[in-house]
Amino acid sequence: MSQLTTPASKKAIRRPRDVRGFWRVLLAVVAPLPMLFMGIYYLISPVDGDAPFSETVAATAADPGRFELMQWLQVPFFLLIPAMFAAAWVSRRTAPRLATAGGLLAVGGMSAGFFLLDGVVTPTYLVVHDGLDASAVEKFGDAVEKQATVQIGGLLFILAVTFGLLLLGIALWRSKVAPAWMGIALAFGGFTHPFMPGHLAAGAGLVVAAIGFAGASYALLHSSNDDFDLPPVQR
């Protein structure tokens, strides 16, 4: 007796396209970029981050092109959220608790900071670029910084960069998915950033952190798609 077939059985099963490789490589490329660009930002800045308002205005007036470039160098910083996610993701299987704690603190604090803090256009740049009254803008900036939402955003931002990256760096080191020194670089570069004396040291520290994030890139590029995530399924 011949085997009966149904119309459905004759149809070729169409499987979803597997895009795990795309996401794996994309995260690997993105991971070191935000800290690298911010490191360059600090290295080319002619003033320290905590310089007086009047000093920063004078420096901007002396070289407005440099400060405009510095604004553009800050644009890729939003990629720090997926970069943090990448570091947590590659460490999650062999250092799950550290990766989870670091990921929650880093991604959560950074997300709040991006939402609650100012953007890349600084008041000092607007004073020079648009001829605004420096005294009035300085008073406005001081008033904004005293707002509770801005202070909370700043605190969460600092916690994300310091303790969040510290935990992610330790998780990357403990997970052994990348060379140990890269995890140490991530932990050191992030945790020490607020304590670096001057813009050159701060910039160098962020470049070190970028090298640490490259550890996540190393792990992603040296893993298979099956190690990265489960394959797509037919629904």
C-alpha positions in Angstrom: 0.0 0.0 0.0 1.5 3.3 -1.0 2.0 5.9 1.8 -0.5 8.7 1.8 0.8 12.2 1.8 -1.0 15.4 2.7 -0.6 18.7 1.0 1.0 20.1 4.1 3.7 17.4 4.1 4.7 18.3 0.5 5.5 21.9 1.5 9.0 22.7 2.3 9.5 23.8 5.9 10.6 27.5 5.9 12.9 28.1 8.8 13.4 31.7 10.1 16.6 33.3 9.0 19.4 32.9 11.6 20.7 36.4 12.4 22.7 35.5 15.5 25.9 36.1 13.7 24.8 39.6 12.9 24.0 40.5 16.5 27.2 38.9 17.8 29.5 40.8 15.5 27.5 44.0 15.9 27.9 43.9 19.7 31.6 43.1 19.2 32.1 46.2 17.0 30.1 48.5 19.3 31.6 47.4 22.7 34.8 49.5 22.7 33.6 52.5 20.8 31.8 54.7 23.4 34.7 54.7 25.9 37.2 55.2 23.2 35.5 58.3 21.8 35.0 59.7 25.3 38.7 59.0 26.1 39.7 61.0 23.0 37.2 63.8 24.1 39.1 64.2 27.4 42.5 63.9 25.8 41.9 66.8 23.4 40.0 69.0 25.9 42.0 72.1 26.9 40.3 72.3 30.3 39.5 69.9 33.1 35.9 68.7 33.5 35.5 70.6 36.8 37.1 73.8 35.5 35.3 77.1 36.4 32.5 78.2 34.1 34.4 81.4 33.1 37.6 79.4 32.3 35.7 77.0 30.1 33.9 79.9 28.3 37.3 81.5 27.6 38.8 78.2 26.3 35.7 77.8 24.0 36.0 81.3 22.6 39.7 80.7 21.9 39.1 77.5 20.0 35.4 76.9 19.2 36.2 74.4 16.5 37.7 72.1 19.0 34.7 72.2 21.3 32.4 71.5 18.4 34.4 68.4 17.6 34.2 67.5 21.3 30.4 67.6 21.0 30.5 65.1 18.1 32.9 62.8 20.0 30.2 62.5 22.7 27.5 61.3 20.3 28.6 57.6 20.2 28.4 57.6 24.1 24.8 56.3 23.9 26.4 53.0 22.7 27.7 52.5 26.2 24.4 50.8 27.1 24.7 48.0 24.5 28.4 47.8 25.3 27.6 47.2 28.9 25.0 44.6 27.9 27.7 42.9 25.7 30.1 42.6 28.7 27.3 41.2 30.9 26.2 38.8 28.1 29.5 37.2 27.5 30.1 36.7 31.2 26.7 35.5 32.2 27.3 31.7 31.9 30.5 31.3 33.9 30.1 34.3 36.2 26.3 34.7 36.4 25.8 36.5 39.6 28.6 39.1 39.0 27.4 39.6 35.4 23.8 40.1 36.5 24.6 42.5 39.4 27.1 44.5 37.2 24.7 44.5 34.3 21.7 45.7 36.3 23.7 48.5 38.0 25.6 49.6 34.9 22.7 49.5 32.4 20.1 50.8 34.8 22.2 53.6 36.1 23.4 54.6 32.7 19.9 54.6 31.3 18.7 56.9 34.1 21.7 59.2 33.6 21.1 59.5 29.8 17.4 60.4 30.5 17.9 62.8 33.4 21.2 64.6 32.6 22.1 67.2 30.0 23.0 66.4 26.4 26.2 66.9 24.5 25.6 70.7 23.8 27.1 72.5 26.8 26.0 75.9 28.1 29.6 77.2 27.7 29.5 76.4 24.0 26.2 78.1 23.6 27.5 81.3 25.3 30.2 81.5 22.6 28.3 80.1 19.6 25.1 82.1 20.1 26.4 85.1 22.1 24.3 84.4 25.2 24.9 86.2 28.4 27.6 84.2 30.3 26.4 85.3 33.8 22.8 84.4 33.1 23.7 81.0 31.6 26.0 80.2 34.5 23.2 81.0 37.0 20.8 78.9 34.9 23.3 76.0 34.9 23.8 76.2 38.6 20.0 76.2 39.2 19.6 73.1 37.0 22.3 71.2 38.8 20.5 71.7 42.1 17.3 70.0 40.9 16.6 66.7 42.6 16.1 64.8 39.3 19.4 66.0 37.9 21.2 65.1 41.2 19.7 61.6 41.2 20.6 61.2 37.5 24.2 62.2 38.3 24.4 59.8 41.2 23.1 56.9 39.2 25.4 57.7 36.3 28.4 57.7 38.6 27.4 54.5 40.2 27.0 52.9 36.8 30.5 54.0 35.6 32.3 53.1 38.9 30.7 50.1 40.6 28.8 48.9 37.5 31.9 48.7 35.4 33.9 47.4 38.3 31.5 44.4 38.7 31.4 43.8 34.9 35.2 43.9 34.7 35.5 41.4 37.5 32.8 39.2 35.9 34.7 39.4 32.6 37.9 38.4 34.4 36.3 35.6 36.3 34.4 34.2 33.3 37.7 33.5 31.4 36.0 34.2 28.1 38.7 36.8 27.4 42.2 37.5 28.6 42.2 38.3 32.3 44.0 41.6 31.8 41.1 42.9 29.7 38.6 42.3 32.5 41.0 44.1 34.9 41.3 47.0 32.4 37.5 47.4 32.3 37.2 47.3 36.1 40.1 49.8 36.6 39.2 52.2 33.8 35.6 52.6 35.0 36.1 52.6 38.7 38.9 55.2 38.7 37.4 57.6 36.3 35.8 60.0 38.8 39.0 60.2 40.8 41.4 60.9 37.9 43.3 64.2 38.3 42.8 66.3 35.2 41.4 65.7 31.7 44.4 63.9 30.4 44.4 61.3 33.1 40.6 60.9 32.8 41.0 60.4 29.0 43.7 57.8 29.4 41.6 56.0 32.0 38.6 55.8 29.6 40.9 54.5 26.8 41.9 51.8 29.3 38.2 51.1 29.9 37.7 50.9 26.1 40.4 48.2 25.9 38.5 46.4 28.7 35.3 46.5 26.6 37.3 45.1 23.8 37.5 42.0 25.9 33.7 41.5 25.3 34.5 42.0 21.6 37.1 39.3 21.8 34.7 36.9 23.6 32.0 37.5 21.0 34.2 37.1 18.0 35.7 33.9 19.4 32.4 32.3 20.2 30.0 30.4 18.0 26.5 31.4 17.2 25.3 28.5 19.4 27.3 29.7 22.3 26.0 33.2 21.8 22.3 32.4 21.8 19.7 29.7 21.0 18.9 29.2 17.3 15.6 30.6 15.9 12.6 28.3 16.1 9.6 27.7 13.8 6.3 28.8 15.3 
